[in-house]
Amino acid sequence: MSTELKERNRRKKRKEKKRQQKEDINDNPIEEVRLTVSTTDDPTLPALTFRTWVLGLVSCILLAFVNKFFGFRQNPLSVSSVAAQIAVTPIGRLMAATLPTTPIFIPLTKWSFSLNPGPFNLKEHVLITIFASCGAGGVYTTRIIAIVKAFYHREMSPFAAILLALTTQLLGYGWAGLFRKYLVDSPYMWWPSNLVQVSLFRTLHENDTRTKGGLTRLQFFLMVIATSFAYYVVPGYLFPSIGCLSILCWLWKRNIFMQQMGSGLHGLGIGAFSFDWNAVISFLGSPLSTPSHAIINTMAGFFLVAYLVVPAAYYSNAYEAKRFPFISSSTFDHTGHMYNVSRVMDKNTFSLDIKSYNSYGKLYLSLFFALTYGLSFATLSATISHVALFHGKSIWRLWSQTASGKSGEFSDVHSRIMKRNYAQVPQWWFHILLAVTFALSLLACEGFSKQLQLPWWGLIMACGIAAFFTLPIGIITATTNITPGLNVITELIIGYIYPGRPLANVAFKTYGYISMTQALWLLQDFKLGHYMKIPPRSMFIVQLVGTVVASLVYFGTTWWLLSTVENICNVTLLPDGSPWTCPDEEVFYNASIIWGVIGPAKMFTNRGNYPQLNWFFLIGFLLPVPGWFLSRKYPHFKFFKLINIPVIVSATMMMPPARSINYLTWGVVGIFFNYYVYKAYKGWWARYNYILSAGLEAGIAFMGILLYFCLQTKDIFGVQWWGLEQDDYCPLAKCPTAPGVRVEGCPVLG
């Protein structure tokens, strides 16, 4: 009898579990979404109002200016739309309290609008934030302008640059339109970073009851932002070196090996730590908005590459690694000195001079930099096989259900509300925009005396690559908050086909890589609107206008800085404490040399130094297979399903310009909050985690802006003492270790 009772209880528990799972899927299958996103909607709230346009455009312009302005700095300060999301709240409410409510009629039409359609509401706030997101998203083509003017010291037509900026951003709408059914409507594509803003929106607009002995979400947010704002004066002005404290370098001041191991900026960062939140989020984004499984996959990849593969290869002198620094994004010649690209460039044609190149010699990379390219090859092929194995059936089912007009298992409460209450964006809107943008792209490439060097067939190839990879990379981004890049494969393809032309290479990369990245930004914003129940057509209009405005502001800011900041990007000529070191632009410039000037045929074939790296394509393609096989054979072990090979393989893709200290601090913070706190204190996590992320980021942004306009515009960069340097005082970590190599500032080893 007891056995029958136990069996009955087990069956009852199984039924209850299945019922709960069905309820979860009916709401949303992702627990973080269920804990954060509301399932209610008020379709009567006005969205695209006068307040939306004014505050949205101002936010877009300001964030575009600030992000490009700070993007040239040693620790790039990326101000996200969260800052605008916070700042416009009191302004919107002030406008609602003071503006007249009388309708204003547009002459010769039946249209009218009101300056004040009622209380400042959630939907207006979301659209303003989407405007701001367009400004915060970045315009990659400004790096092309920077390397042409600051590194190659050549002139460039501003009209060609403007067209390049606009078209690379707007092409993304075409790819977004093709795949929004898969990457927005599906509840399994949950875009984790959006939950920060969702949580903040609810904090700012919903009534919240203070718990006994606790704080409301708004009180907590105000406390965090005030603390972050006040504290950032320390790493931002008084003590910049606190961004990376490398203890081993202090203990072993003359030991190259220990400094390579201990430097957080130029080595492996063992024992290094940071007290600067900006160092945590600079390159990898906020760890508080990244799922724990993605953080663990990333850190596993980081430790595997940085602490195992690279040291083993370096100290065995693979690729003559000891002739060069342990970690560096620079390019070198056979003597261990910086590669002098001017010696191999034809100044008249701005292309490679073969005779000069053969006389000067091959180009070398630091081992870490070379391995980064190999891992890029592996990431590309791993992304294709991972998505095909783990998501292929789901993609096929969703495509079939979309084609038949059914929603099936891919519909949740949010999708049903959106389809019931709002008209969708017609597909032809995306198609027309794609056609017009492609025509303008042809003009940018073939016009203006062909300054961009990219022919029409190169543009078509770039667009094909972007269209092909938007879906697989979008799936990884929408589920992990980590985006594998297409920059290397685009550089590789055009470098083989059209070598010796650096601007053709970077233009091809931008059309192939950035148009896809822009599509993912748009889809992420569409998902935010999906969660917040925003009319899709209003979303489309705001995104389109915001993208155009942001592109123009990014271009103008870049052109202005390059024309007014003396010696910008030239580290050797900048004054002490100057932040204008352009770390991203330096990597971009070196990549243009590797792939554009020299070309992959002289790097990754038998004519170059790194032909073995091509095997990474095959390795990456095969790596997801064991995890997929184990997940099928042992379906009850969720561990196997959480192994994400593209994320593991691409973990160190940001190095350089990212450093070890960025990864180590990001990983520690992320695992603590999104694994330990999430498991042990789920109630606190659900209430405060995303608010904490938003407050820390916004406080840094506001103080960073204040410091610049109050002090740095007057060339006051900080108090003159050893802590002013944006360095970790590990000079020997940058030294070669091969016998007889002479580099200034480094000992010559025997």
N, C-alpha and C positions, 0 to 999 in steps of 0.2 A: 504493500500500500504506500509506503513511504517513497519507494522508487517511482511509482506512478505519479505521486504528488510532485516529486522533484522534476519529473519529465514534463508535467503539465505546467509547472512554474517556468521552466526553461522555454517552453513553447510560447507562453504568455509574454515573457520578456522579449523573445525574438519578434513577436508580432508588434509589441509596443515600440521596439527599436525601429522596425520598418515603418510604422506609422509616423514616428517622429522624423525619420529621414524624408518621408514624402512631404510632411509639413515644411521641413527646412527647404526642400527643393522648390516647393510651391511659393515660399517666401523668396529665398535665395540660397543656393547650396553652399555659399562661402560664409563661414561663421563671422569673420571680421565685418563683412557687409551687413549681416543680420544685426550685429551689435551696434552699428554706426548709422545706417541709412534708414530714414523714415519711410513708411509704406503708405503715407497719406499724401493728398494733393488738393490744392484749391485752384482749379482752372480759371477762376474769375479774376485772379490777381493780374494787373497789368504788368507787362514785361519790358517791351521796347519803348521806354518813355523818354521824355526830355532829360530827366535825371540820368537815365542810363547812358544817353549819348554824351552828355557833358562830362560826367564823372568817368565814364569808360574811356573816352578819347584822351582825357587828361592823364589818367592812370597809364594808358598804353604808351603815351609819349614819354612820361617821366620814367617808367621802368625800362623802356628801350634805351633811353639816354643813360640812365644810371648803370645798367648792366653792361653796356658797351664801354662806358667810361671806366668802370672798375675791372673790366675784362682784361685790360692791359697790365694789371698789377701782379706782383709776385704771388700773392694768395688771392686769386680772382674771387671777388665777392659777387656771388650770383643772387640777386634779390628776386625772389619768386613773387608770384601774384598774391601770395599770402599777405605781404606787407600792404599792398593796395587794398586787399580785402578788409584789412583792419582799419586802415586810414579813412576809407570812404564811409564807414558806418556812421560816425557822428556828423559828417558833412551831409550825407543823404538825409538824415533825420532833421538836420537844421534846415535844409531846403524844403522838406515836407512841412515844417512848422512856419516858414516865412514866405514862400513863394505864393503868388496869387493862384486861385483855382479857376478863374474865368477862362473858358475855352478861347483859343486863338484860331481864327479861320484863315486858311491859305487863300489868297486872292485867285479868282477865276477857277476855283475848284470847290468841291463839296467837302474837302478834307479839313479837319481841324485837330488841334491837339491842346493839351493843357500843360502848363509849366508845373502843375502840382496835381497829379491824379489821385492823391490820397496819401496815406502813410507810406513811408519808405519800406518796401516789402522784399521778401526773400528772392523773388524771381529777378527783380531789378538788380539786386546785389550780385546774384550769380552772373548775369550778363556783363556787369561792370568788371567782375573778376575775369571773365573770359577775354574781355578787351585787354585787361592787364596781363593775362597769360600770353597773349600775342606779343606784347612788348617784352615779356620776360623770357620768351622762348629762344631768342638769339637768332642772328642772321650770319650764317657760316661764311658767306662770301666776303664779309669784311676782312677775313684773314687773307684772302687773295689780295685785296687792296693793300693790306699791311705789309705783306712780303714783297710786293712789287715796289712800294715806296720806301720802306724802312730797311729792307734787307738787300734787294736787288738794285735799289736806288735808280729806278726807272719811272718814267711818267706813264699815266694811264688815263684814258678818256673817262671823265666822270659819268657820261651818259651810258657808256658800255657797262660801267660798274653798277649804276642804278638798275639797268635792265637785268643784269645778272642777279642782283639781289632780289628783285621782284619776281622774276620767273622761277628761280629755284625754290622760293617759298610757295608760290601759287601752284606749281606743278603737283605739289602734295595733295591738293584738293581732288585731283583726278584719281589718284590711288586710294585716297580715303573714301571716295564715293563708291569705288569698286568693292571695297571690303568692309564697309561699315556694318553690314548685316551680320558678318562673322565676328567682328571685333567689338561691336557696341551692343547689339541686341542680345547676344548670348550671355547668360548670367555667369558662365564659367570664365568669361573674360572680364575680370573685376577691377583691373587697373588700380593697384594698391595705393599709389600716391594720392589718388583723388580723395581717399578717406580722410586725409588731413584737412582738406578744405571742407568736406561735408561736415566733419565734426565741428569745425570752427563756425560754419554757417549756422548750425543748430545752436551753438553756444550764443551767438550774437542775436538770434531771432526768436528763440524759444524761451519760455519761462522755465527757470531752473530752481528747484528747491534746495536750499542748503542743508546738507546732512549734518547730523549732530557731531560737533567737533571737527567738521570739515569745511570745505569751501565750495561755492558754486563754481561751475566751469568758467564763468566770466571772471570771477574773483581770482581764480587760479591763473587764468591767462594773463590778467593784468599784473599779477605778482611776478610771473615768469618774464614777461616782456620788460618790465621795469628793471628787474635784476640783470637780465641779459644786456640791456641798454647801458646800464651803469658799469657793468663789468668789462664790456668790450673796449673801454678806454685803456685798459691795461695791455692786452695784446695788440690793439690797434694803434696805440700811440706811446705809452710809457715803456712797454717791455715786449717788443715784437718777437724777441728770441724765445719767448715762452711758448710760441707756436710749435717748437720742437726742442726738447731738452734731451740730448744724447749723452747719457751718463758714462758709457764706456770710453767716449772720446776724452772726457775730462780726466779719467783715470790713466789712460794710455795715450799721452799726447804725442808720442813719437813712434807709435806702432801702427803701420799701415793696415795690417790684418785686423786688429781690434777696431780700428776706425771704420773699416769696411763692414764689419759685423754690426757695429753699434750706431752708425750714423742713420738717423731717421730720414734725412734728406738725400743722402748720396750712397747709402748702403742698405743693410737689411733691417736696421732699426731695433736690434735686440737691446732691451733695456731702455729704449727711448720712450718718452711720453710727452703729452701736450696738454696745456690748459687753455686751449683756444678752440671754441666750438666751430669756428670757421675752418680750422684745419680738419675737423671731422667731416664737414659737409662740402668742402670746396670742390672736389672732383667726383665723389660718389653719391652726392645727394644726402638727404637726411636718412640715417639708419632707422629712425623711429617709424618711417613710413614704408620700410622694406620688410617683407615677410621673413620670419626667422629661417625658413628653409632656404631662401635665396641668399641670406647672409651667410649661413653655414656653408652652402655650396661655394660662394665667392671666397670665403676665407680658406676653405679646403684647397681651392685652386691657387690662392696666393701662397700658402705655406708650401704646397707641393712644388711650385715653380721657384719662388724666391728663396726658400730655405733648403731645398733639396737639389733640384735640377741645375739652377744657376751656379751655386757654389761648386758642385761637382764638376761642371763643365769648365768653369773659370779656372779652377786650380789644377785641372788637367790640361789647361792651355788650349782648349778647343778654339778653332778659328783665330789662333794667336791672341787670345783674349787678354793675356797679361800685358800686352802692349798698350792697352787702353784702360780707361776707368772702369770700375766695377759696374756702375750704373750711370749711363749718360745718354742723352738724346742727340748728342752731337755726332758729326761725321768726321772721320780721321783718314790720314794718309798712312803709308806703311811705316813712317817714322814715329807714329804715335801723336803727331800734332794735328791740329784742326785742318780739315780738308779745305784747301783754298779754291773755291769753285770758280773764282774769276780767272784762274789759270786754264780752265778747260772750256770757257764760254766764248763763243763768237759774239763780240759786242754789237756787230751790225745786224745779225740775224736773230740774236737772243736764243741760240741753240747750241748744242754740243759741238765743239771742235775736236774731231776724232784724232787728228795728229797731236794736238796738245794733250789730250787725254792719254794717249798711248805713251807719250813722253813723261807725263807726270805720274801715272800709275793708278791702280785700282783704288776704289773707295772701301773703307772699312767702317764697321760699326762696333759699339760696345756689345759684349755678348748678350746682355739683357735686352738691348734694343733689337738685335738680330733675332733673338728668340721670340720677342713680341710679334714680329712679322710672321714667324712660323706658326705661332699660336693663332694669329689672325686667319691664316689659311685653314687651320684645323677648325676654328670656330665656324667659318662659313660652311664647310661640309657637314660638320656636326649639327648645325642648325637645321639643315635640310633633312638629314636622316632622323634626328630627334623628333621633329614635328611630324614627319611622315609616320614614324612608328607609334608615337604616343598620342597624336591628335588626328591622324589621317582619317580614321573611321568617323570621328565626330565632325570633321570638316565636310566629309562626304554626306553625312546625314543632314547636317545643317543646310548644305547646298540643295539637297533633294527637297527638304521641307520648305526652303525658301522658294524654290522653283514651283512647288505645288501649292503655295499659299498657306501652308500649315506651320504651326509653331512648335508643337510637340514638346519634347523634354527641354527645349531651349528657350522656353518662355517662363518668366517669373513674374512676380507681382508688379515690378517696375515696368517691364515690357508691356504688360496688359494695360496699365494705367496710361502709358504714353500713346499706345495705339488707339485707346478709347477716347482720349481727350484732345489729341492734337493732330493736325495735318502733317504728314511727313514731307521731307524735302524731295522733290521729284529728281529722279536719276539724271534727267537731261540737263539739270542745272550744272551738275558736276561735269558732264560730257562737254558742254559748250565752253565752260571755263578751261578745261583741259586743252581743247583745240586752240583757243585764243592764246593761252599761255605758251603752248608749243610753238606757235607762229612767232611770238615775240622772242622766244628762246633762239630760234633760227636767226632772227635779226641780230641778237646780241653776239652770236658766234660768228656769223658770216659778214656782218657789217663792221664799221669802225676800223677799217683797214685790217681786219682779222686780228685785232690785238690779243684776243683770248686764245688764238692759235688752234681752236677746236673746230674741225670741219663738221658739216651737217650730218654725215654718217656717224660721227662720234656721239652727237647729241641723241640720235635715235637709239644707239646701243646703250647709252646711259639710262635713257628712259625705260628701256626693256628690262635692265637689271633692277631698277627701282620697283617697277611693277611686279616683277617676279618675287622679290624678297619681302615686300610689304606684309604679306600674310604670315609667313613663318616667323619673321622677327617680331611682328605685332603680337603673335600668340605668346611668345616668350616674355615680351614686355608687359603684356596685360595680365600675366600670371605671376611674375617675379619682380617687377619693377626694375629690371635690368635689361638694357638694350644692346645686344651685339651689333657692332658697326659694320658697314659695308665699305668703309674708307679704303682699306687695304686691297680688297679684291678689285675695286674700281681703279685704283692706282696701278695694280698689276696688269689688268687687261689693256688699258690705254698705253701703259709703258711699254708693253711688248709690241703693240700694233703701231704706235706712233711715238717712238722714242726721241729723246733729245730736245723736247719742247716742254718746259716746266709749266707754263700757263695752260697749255692744252691738258696737261695731266691734272692740275688742280681744278680746272673747269669741269672736266669729265667727272672727277670725283664728286664735285659739288652737285652736279645734275643727277648723278646716279645714287649718291649716298644721302645728300641732304633733302632731296625731294621726298625720299622715303621717310626720313626722320621727321620731316614736317608733316607728312601724312599721319604719323603716329601721334604727334602733338595734337593734331586736329581731332583724331579719333579719341584721344584721352579726354579732350575737352567735351566732345560729344557725349562721352560716358559720364562726365560730371553733370552735364545737362540732363542726361537720362536719370541719374540718381536724384537730381533736384527737381525733376519734372518741369523742364523749361521747353517751351514750344520749339521744335527742331528748326523751323524756318527762321525764327529770330536768332537762334544759335548760328546758323549759316551766315546770315547777314553780318552779325557782329564779328565772326571769325574772319570773314572776307575783308571787311573794312579795317579791322585791327591789324591784319597781316600786311596790308598795303601801307598803312601808316607806320607800323613798326619798321618795315624794311627801309622806308625813307629816313626815319630817325637814326637807325643804326648806321646807314651810309653816311649821313651828315656828321654824326658824332665821330666816326672813324676818320673821315677826311679832315675834320677840324683838329683832332688830337695829333694826327700825323703831321699836320702843318704848323702846329703851335708848340708842342712839347719838344724842347731841344734834346737831341740824342735819344729820343724814345726808342726802346728795344735794344739799345747799345749799352750793355751792362758795364763795359770797361770805361765809358765816358760819363755815366750818370753819377750825380753826387751821392755821398753816403746817406743811406736811409731812403733814397728814392725808390718808390715801389714800381716804377714804369719799366719792368724787366721783360714783359711780354712772354711768359712761359709757353702759352699755347701757340702763339705765333712762331716762336723759335722751333718748336716741334714741327709745325706746319711747313716752315721754310726748309728744314732738313729733309722732310719727306719729299718736298718738291725737287730737291737735289737727287735723292736716292731714286725716285721713280720717274721724275721728269727729265732731269738733266742727264744723269748717267743711264737710267733705264734698267728694268729688271733683267733684260737679256745679259747685261754686264754685271749683274749682281747674283742672280739665282739660277744661272746655268753654268756649264763648265768654263765659261769665259769669265766668271766672277768668283767670289769667295764663298758663296752660300748656296750651292746647288742642292745640298741635302735637305734644305728646308722644304722643298716641294713634296717630300714624303708626308708632311703634316696634313696635306689634303686627304690622303688615304687614311691616315691615322684618325683624323677627326671624323670621317665618315663612318668608321667602324666602331668607334668608342661607345656610342649610345646603344649598340646592339646587346651587350651583356646585361645592362640594367633593364632594358625592355624585356629580355628573355626571362630574367629573374622575377620581374613584376608580373609577368603572365603565369609563370610556374608557381609563384607563391603570392597570390593576390591578397592574402590577409596581412602581409607585411607591407605597411605603407611606406616603409623606409625606401624600398626600391623605386617606388613611383616618385619619390621626392628627389632622387638623384638627377640632377639636370646638367648633363655633360656640356652643352653650350655655355652655361654660366660658369662651370668649373674651368673650362678651357680658356674662356675669355676673361677670367678674373683679373689678370694683371695687364689687360689691354690698355688701361689708363696710365700705366707706368712706362716711361715718362709721358706727360709732365707730372702725374701724381707720384707721390713718394711713399715709402714704407710707412711713415708716420700716419699718413692719411688712411691707409688700409687698417693699420693696427687699432687706431682709436675708433674708427668707424665700426670695426668688427666687435670690439669690446662693448661699446655702447649699444649696438644693435642687438647682440645676443642677450645682454642683461635685460633690456626692456622688452624685446619682442619674443624672448623665449622664457627667461626666468620670471619676470614680472607678469607676463601674459599667462603663464601657467599657475603661478602662486597667488596672484592678486588680480584676477581677471576683472573684477568690478572696478578697481582703480584704473586698470589699463583701458577699459572701455570708456571710462569717464574722462580721463586726463591725458592719455598717451599722445594722441594727435594734437591736442591743445598745447602740450609741452613742446612739441616739434615746431609748431607755428610760432609760439612765443619766443623761443630761443632765436629762431631765424629772423623774425621781425626786429627784435631788439638790436641784433648785430647790424642789420641793414640801416636802421635809423641812426645809430651811432656812427657807422662808417661814413654815411653821407654828411653828418654834422662835422666830423673830423676833417673831411676833405675841404668843405667850403669855409670852415672857420680857420683852419691852420695850413693844410697842405697847399692850398692855392697861393699861400704866401711863402712857400718853400720851407715851411716848418714841419719836419717829418717826425720829430720826437726829441726827447732829452738825450744829449750827447753822452753816451756811456756804452759799455760793451753790449748791453741788452738791446740796443737800438738795431743791431744788425739782424736782418731776416735770414739768419743762418744758424747752424747748430755747432759751429766751431769744430768741424771735423775736416780740416783741409786735406789731410792725407788720404781720406776716403776717395778722393777724386784722382789719385795718383796711379800711374801704371806700376806694375810689379815685375815686368820683364827686365832682365839684366841689361844695362847699357842704354836704356831709353831715357832721354833727357827732356824733361818738361819743366818749365819755370815753376818754382815753388815746391818742387818735389825732389826727394833724395834720389840719387842715381844708385841703383842696386848693382852689386857686383855679381 
